[in-house]
Structures are given as structure tokens and as C-alpha cells.
């Protein structure tokens, strides 16, 4: 599978159990340069975020930003909306940044 895709985003919560599972998955990944860990449900000023970033960098690239833990994002998703749908939504900038990273990787003009 690793050779058939341009990029794989691996949303990863910052908790040690989640980190262990995705690191284990990465041992099976044939081309780690195509995978990017995306820290998900992060909270500001938490040491778990820095710990997760450090642990994951042992196995591959970690996106510079992260997706915050926000109730409004969860509620919007629950009704079929996404942060990218409206620039006034919290998280819009982070998701658009991630989209630009992906688009650049696969050669899509944004």
C-alpha cells in the first residue's frame, strides 16, 4: 500500500496508548516518507503534546501544527459540517494549513 499512495495522514491523539499503536503501524509501512502524523484533539500548554511529537518523530514526519480539541468542531462534524466550510469556524485556519501541506505534496494547485 505504501507505494501506491502519495501521502497518508495519520490522525493521532496525544495519549501514550494512541502513540504506541501508530508507531507499531509505522513498522509495517514500506515508505515512511509518505506518511505524516497529525496530532489530533490537542490542548494548549499540555506536555502530552510535546511528548507525542517527540515520540512520533522517531517513526516519521509530524505536521508542525495540530488539530485542537474543541467541542464546536465535534458538533459541526456531527451535523455534516467541517471547519473548512466556513472561515469563521474555529479550527478553519489549521485545517486549511493541513490541506495546503497535502496539496503541495501531491502537486495540486491551491
Secondary structure as UniProt FT lines:
FT   TURN            2..4
FT   STRAND          8..13
FT   HELIX           16..26
FT   TURN            27..28
FT   HELIX           32..34
FT   STRAND          35..42
FT   TURN            44..45
FT   HELIX           47..57
FT   TURN            58..59
FT   STRAND          61..62
FT   STRAND          67..68
FT   HELIX           71..78
FT   TURN            79..80
FT   HELIX           83..85
FT   TURN            87..88
FT   TURN            90..91
FT   HELIX           92..106
//
